[in-house]
Amino acid sequence: MTAKTHVNIRKLTGRIGAEITGIDLRATISATDAAMLQEQLARHQVIFFPGQHLDLQQQKALTAVFGPTLQLPYVTPMESDPDIIRVYKGADEKGGVFGGDWHSDFSFLEIPPSGSVLNAHRLPPFGGDTLWASQAAAWEALPDALQQLLLGRDAIHVGKPYGVKWAPPVKEQSGAGIQMTRGDPTADRERRHPAVLQHPVTGRRMLYLNPTYVTRLGGMSEVESAPLLDQIQRHVTRPEFCVRYSWTPGTVAVWDNLATQHYAVNDYQGYERLMYRTTFSGPSPRDMAAVPTNAARNAAE
């Protein structure tokens, strides 16, 4: 059976996010609908499908629309299916939550995830929202001097939450509901990615920075980089570049990991929250590097 399509697309903010209704993602997704979904993700950077109630195989079929399924390191997947992560926080768990700071997923890998699919199953009666920030909109509003500083320059990424040097305090770590590898010295290895990417579909330039994994800018020390990275991050997460989504059971979200940062809000202590996550791969950041002008290239050298 093929999905019947009477699609309605509703923008959620002026710069990022759209809600899509009128398509049944439980049915076979046609090539025409797949192309439409890919276009909408490129345009809006994160898209939401309320009321879908997908099972895990249907979620994997949706994930494949956007790219080959990717198995993530450092996070323990479901025993029954290594392609799926059970994102769970129990009612009695204290401390942090998985994804509870601004980040782009696993940007310290050689080829980071291109995007992810998150499928809401059980939710608290309040809270548990997720925010996304558009790194494209933030780039377009960034002062010229900072644009020139970043174009043609790399940023240095490190797997801080999973390594030794920058390991987060225990009280900030997620609890027993999701298992992660910690204290791995190989996660402290530096990885260089362009600080500015160019989207292969829309042609928009976009920042590729985040505070969870980026330690410094190429050609600069951590001390020199810190005030610049702090200034840029405050800019990226201004409300006009963000969308905040309140989940309902059965809602599915798909986001472009190279075009956004996101943040899981930890404000539902005493209640449980269960999501299922799949991830897809795509081009490497190096293949998407924004080409600098001569002036910017000289400044980055």
N, C-alpha and C positions, 0 to 999 in steps of 0.2 A: 504493500500500500504506500502511495506517495502522499506527502504532506499537501493538504489543500491550503492555498495561499491567498488570503485577502489581507495583505499586510498593511498595518498602520504603524508609522514610525513617529514617535513623539520625543522631541528633544527635551532633556531634563534641565539643562542650563544653556547659557549662550555659547559655551566653549567646549564642553565635554559631556558625554553621556547621552544615551537615547534608550527609550523603552520601546520594544517591538512586540506587537500583538498581531493576531490573525494568522499565525503559522503554528502548526502542530509539530513540534520537534520530536515527538514520540514516533512519528511515521518516518518512512524513508525520505531523506532530504534530496530533492532533485538537483541536477547540475545547475539549473537556473536559480533555484533558491540558494544553493551554496554560493554562487557568484554574488548574489544580492547580499548575503550575510557577510561575506568577505569585504565587500564594498562599504557596508555600514560600519563594520569594525574599523576599517581604515579611516573613515570619515569622523566617527564619534569617539574612538579610542577605547570606550567601554560601552557594551550594550547589554540590556537586561530583558529577560523573557519571563514575565510573571505567569504563575499558574500552570507550569509545564509538568511538574511532578515526574521527572525522568527517572527511570531506573538506571543502574550503573552502565549497562550495555548501551542504552540510548545516549547516555552522557558521553561515552567513548565515541559513539558514532558522530555526535555533534563536534567533539574535539577534533576528529579527523578532517572535518570540513576546513579547518584553519591551518592544519599542518600535521606532520607525523607526531604520534604520541611520544612524549619524552618522560623517562623515569628520572626523578630528581635524586641527587645524593643527599646525605646527611639527615634525611627525614625518612622514618620507617613507614613503608607503604602497608596497605592491607595484605595480610597473609594470602588471601584468596585471589588477589589481583595486584601485581606490582606496579601497574599503571595508575593506581588510584590511591590517594592519600585521604584517610579519614580524619577530618579536622574537627576535633571534639574537645569541648571543655565541659567537665562535669559540674554539677551544682555545688559540690563540696570542695572544688579546687580553688586554691588561693594563688596569688602571684599574677604573673603576666599571661598573655595570650599569644598564640601563634600569629605572627605578622603585626604585632602591636607597636609598630613604629613606622615612620615613613621609609619606604624602600621600593626598589625594583627587584623582583625576585632573582636571587642567585646571580647578581651581576658580576660576581667575582669569578664565574666559570669562564673557560675559554670561549664557549658558545652558550651564552645564557638562554633561558627560555624565551621564546618569542611571545608567548601568551599563555593564559590559563582559563579554565572553565570551573566555576564554583556553583554547586548545586545545593540549595538550602533544604534541609529535611526537618530538623527540630530546632525551634527558636525560643528564646526567652520571651516573656510577655512584654518586655521593653528592652531597649538598648541593643547592642550587638551590631550596630551599623558598620558599614565600610565606606571609607572615603577614597577617591581617586583624584590625582592632580595631573593636569595636562602639561607635559613637558614641552609640547609644541606651542601652546598658548603662552606659556611662561617665556619661552625663547623669543617669541615675537614681540613681547613687551619688555624684554631685557634691555637695559641701557646699552647704547652703542659701544661704550668703552669695555663693558664686560663681554659683549659679543665678540669684539676683536681680540680680547684676551683668550677666549675659549676656542675660537675657530682654529682648527688645525692642531690643537693641543690634546694630549691624552689625559685621562684621569686614571689614577691608580686605585684598583679595587682589591679588597681583601675579605675573606670569609670570616669576619670578626665574631659572629655569634657561635661559630663552630670551632674556632681555633683556641689558642692559648693566650696570646698577647692582649687581645681586646675582649676576652670573655665577659659577658654581661653578668651583673650580680644575680645571685640565685633568686632573689625576690622578684626580679624582672623576667625570669625565664618562664616559659609555659610549663604547665604541670603534667601530670601523668597521662592525661588524655591524648597526648601526641608525643611520640618518642623521637628524639633527635640525637645525633652524634655530637658530642661536645669534647673540647680539649684535644682536637686533632691538630697537631702542629703543621700539617700540610695545608690546612685552611688558611694559615697566615701568609702563604706565598702571594706575592704581589702579581696582579694581572692588569695589563694596560688595555684600555678601550678608549675610543674617541670620546671626547667630552660633548661633542655635538654630532648628531646623526641626521640623515636626510631620509624621509620615508619613501620607500620605493614606489608606492602607489600615488600618494597625494603630493609628493615633492616637498612637503613641509619640513623645515629644519626643526630639530627638537633636542633639548638637553638630554644627556644621558649621565646623570649624576644622582646620587642619593646618599643620605647621611649614614645609613646602616653599613654600607660596604665601601664607600669611597673614603680613602684616608688622606689623599693629597692630589694636587694637579701636577702633571708632568713638568719637569724642570724647576720644581719648587719643593721646599721642605714642608713637613706637616705644619710647622709653626707659621710659615709664610702663607700656606694654603687655607688655614683654619678660618680667618676672618672673611675671606672671599667665599668659601664654601658656605659659611653660615649666612652671609648676605644673600647668596643665590638661593639657598634653601628657603629662607623666609619669603623670598619673592615667589618661588615655585608654588608654595602652599598658601598663597593669598586666596581668600574665598572665591574671587572671581575666576580662578583657574581650576576650581575643584567642583566635584559633585559628591554629595553624601547620600548614600542609598540605605533606606530602611527595608530590610528583608521581610518577605512573607513566605510561608512554606510553599515549596514548589517552584520558587523563582530560581532562574539560572542566569548567571552573569558570565560574560566573556570579555577579557580585557587584553589590550596590547601592552605587553610588559616592557617593550623598548620605548614606548611613547608616553608612559605614565609612571607615577609612583602611587602606592596605595598604603592604607593604614586601617587596621582592624581595631575598632573601639572596644575597650575592655571595661564595660560599665554595667554588667549584668551578674555580679556576684550573687551566688545563691540559686542560680538557674543554669540549666544546661543549654548547650548550643551544638548542633551537629550539622556539618557541611561535608560534602564530598568534592574533592578537587582532582582535576586532571590537567595536564600541561602539554603544550605542543611546541615543537621546535620550528626554526626558520633560519633566515640568514644571520650571519655573525655581525656584531656591531662594526667590525673592521670593514666589512663589505658595504656598510651603510654610512660610512664616514662622510660628513658634509665637507665639500671641497671649499677650502678657504680662498678668499681673495689674496692677492700678493701681499697686501699690507698686513692682513691677519696672519698669513704664513710666516712672514718675517718676524712678527711679534712673538710667535709661538716658538721660534727657534732659539 
